[in-house]
Amino acid sequence: MSHPFMEKLAAELAGVGVATFRYQFPYMEQRRRIPDQPTVLTATVAAAARRAAEAAPGLLLLAGGKSMGGRMTSQEAAQHPLDGVRGLVFFGFPLHPPKQPGTKRADHVTKVTVPMLFLQGTRDELADLKLLGPVCAKLGSRATLHVIETADHSFHVLKKSGRSDAEVLRELAETTVSWAEGIEEIK
């Protein structure tokens, strides 16, 4: 939760009027290297969504996260609707392990009933866009894929892109708020 990327992203989101509710999985809180079992991870997501809904009644509530946090959020949302959550945002969805392309990790997203925003870099070794694009296309209007040119899984961009990491963070925040405004209009 205090990772520099998460802190910078939260600050960028705040800059465009999006409040964040950050939390940690138990294994991170306990400084263990091995993640908790998926049931513990998804239960943590559900508890955080409930707490966020209580803390900010009346606000448009989105859930999601970076990498595994986003995937655990989508897994929980596929099993049980998250309290008050109107959309999911994935900052680098981990579609597959590095150098092991596949789509099995996204099988559950067909059961998610709320709109989803996938923010992905073209150099993300955990999400081959040739595979993620069709996954999103299958979801139809429930999925939006926003691609960041030359960005990796951490949203670092190549120097030759002419952009800075800070500019990419700003794009992530602005894209999120623009997409969220579309959800609010559907209400």
C-alpha positions in Angstrom: 0.0 0.0 0.0 3.0 2.3 0.6 4.8 1.2 -2.6 6.0 4.3 -4.4 3.9 3.5 -7.5 0.7 3.2 -5.4 1.5 6.4 -3.5 2.2 8.3 -6.7 -0.9 6.9 -8.4 -3.1 7.8 -5.4 -1.8 11.4 -5.6 -2.5 11.6 -9.3 -6.0 10.2 -8.8 -6.6 12.8 -6.0 -5.4 15.5 -8.5 -8.3 14.6 -10.8 -10.8 14.3 -8.0 -10.7 10.6 -7.3 -10.3 9.5 -3.7 -8.6 6.2 -3.0 -9.1 3.6 -0.3 -5.9 1.6 0.0 -5.4 -1.5 2.0 -2.9 -4.4 2.3 -3.3 -8.1 2.0 -2.4 -10.0 5.2 0.8 -11.4 3.8 2.1 -8.0 3.0 1.1 -6.6 6.4 3.0 -9.5 7.9 6.0 -9.0 5.6 5.8 -12.5 4.1 7.0 -13.1 0.6 4.5 -15.7 -0.3 0.9 -14.5 -1.0 -2.0 -15.7 1.0 -4.4 -18.3 -0.4 -6.8 -16.9 -2.9 -9.7 -17.2 -0.5 -7.9 -15.0 2.0 -7.0 -12.5 -0.8 -10.6 -12.3 -2.1 -12.0 -12.0 1.4 -9.7 -9.1 2.0 -11.0 -7.4 -1.2 -14.6 -7.9 -0.1 -13.9 -6.5 3.4 -12.1 -3.5 1.9 -15.0 -2.8 -0.5 -17.5 -3.0 2.4 -15.4 -0.6 4.4 -15.0 1.8 1.5 -18.7 1.8 0.9 -19.3 2.7 4.6 -16.6 5.4 4.6 -17.9 7.1 1.4 -21.7 6.6 1.1 -23.1 8.3 -1.9 -19.9 8.4 -3.9 -19.3 6.4 -7.1 -17.4 3.4 -5.8 -14.8 1.7 -8.0 -12.6 -1.3 -7.0 -9.5 -2.7 -8.5 -5.8 -2.5 -8.1 -2.4 -3.0 -9.4 -1.5 -6.5 -10.8 -2.5 -9.3 -8.4 -4.7 -6.8 -6.4 -6.7 -6.2 -9.5 -7.0 -9.8 -10.4 -8.1 -10.7 -6.8 -10.7 -7.9 -7.0 -12.1 -9.3 -10.3 -12.1 -12.8 -8.9 -14.2 -11.7 -5.9 -16.5 -9.6 -8.1 -17.0 -12.7 -10.3 -18.1 -14.8 -7.3 -20.0 -12.1 -5.3 -21.0 -8.6 -6.3 -18.9 -6.2 -4.2 -20.9 -3.9 -2.0 -21.8 -0.7 -3.9 -19.0 -1.2 -6.5 -20.1 0.2 -9.9 -16.9 -0.6 -11.8 -13.5 -2.3 -11.7 -10.2 -0.7 -12.7 -7.1 -2.7 -13.4 -3.7 -1.0 -13.4 -1.8 -3.8 -15.2 -4.0 -6.9 -15.2 -1.7 -9.9 -14.8 -3.1 -12.1 -17.6 -0.3 -14.7 -17.5 3.1 -15.3 -15.9 6.1 -13.8 -17.6 7.0 -15.7 -20.8 4.0 -18.1 -20.4 1.3 -16.5 -22.5 -2.2 -17.6 -21.9 -5.7 -16.4 -20.9 -6.7 -18.8 -18.2 -6.3 -16.1 -15.5 -9.1 -14.2 -17.2 -11.6 -16.9 -17.4 -13.5 -15.6 -14.5 -14.0 -12.0 -15.8 -17.0 -13.2 -18.0 -18.9 -13.5 -14.7 -18.2 -9.9 -13.6 -21.3 -7.9 -14.1 -20.0 -4.3 -13.7 -17.9 -2.3 -16.3 -14.2 -2.9 -16.3 -11.3 -0.7 -17.3 -8.0 -2.4 -18.3 -5.0 -0.1 -18.3 -2.1 -1.9 -19.9 1.3 -1.2 -21.3 2.5 -2.5 -24.7 5.6 -3.9 -23.0 3.8 -5.6 -20.1 5.3 -9.1 -19.8 2.3 -10.2 -17.8 -0.3 -9.3 -20.4 0.3 -10.0 -24.1 -2.0 -7.5 -25.8 -2.6 -10.0 -28.6 -4.3 -12.1 -26.0 -5.8 -9.4 -23.7 -7.5 -7.6 -26.7 -9.7 -10.6 -27.6 -10.5 -11.2 -23.9 -11.8 -7.6 -23.6 -13.6 -7.8 -27.0 -15.5 -10.9 -25.8 -16.7 -8.9 -22.8 -18.3 -6.3 -25.1 -19.4 -3.0 -23.6 -18.4 -4.2 -20.1 -14.7 -3.9 -20.9 -12.6 -0.9 -21.9 -8.9 -1.5 -22.8 -6.7 1.5 -22.7 -3.2 0.9 -24.0 -0.1 2.9 -22.9 2.6 2.8 -25.6 6.0 1.5 -24.5 4.9 1.0 -20.9 5.9 -2.1 -19.0 4.0 -3.8 -16.1 5.1 -1.0 -13.8 4.1 1.6 -16.3 7.7 2.7 -16.9 8.0 4.0 -20.5 11.0 3.9 -22.8 13.0 7.1 -23.2 12.3 7.1 -26.9 8.6 7.5 -26.2 9.3 11.1 -25.3 7.2 10.8 -22.2 8.0 10.6 -18.5 6.7 8.1 -16.0 4.9 11.0 -14.3 3.1 11.8 -17.5 2.0 8.2 -17.8 0.7 8.3 -14.2 -1.3 11.4 -15.1 -2.7 9.6 -18.1 -3.7 6.6 -15.9 -5.6 9.0 -13.6 -7.2 11.0 -16.3 -8.3 7.9 -18.2 -9.8 6.5 -15.0 -11.8 9.6 -14.2 -13.0 10.0 -17.8 -14.1 6.3 -17.8 -15.8 6.7 -14.4 -17.8 9.7 -15.6 -19.2 7.4 -18.3 -20.3 4.9 -15.6 -21.9 7.8 -13.6 -23.9 8.8 -16.7 -25.3 5.2 -17.0 -26.7 5.5 -13.4 
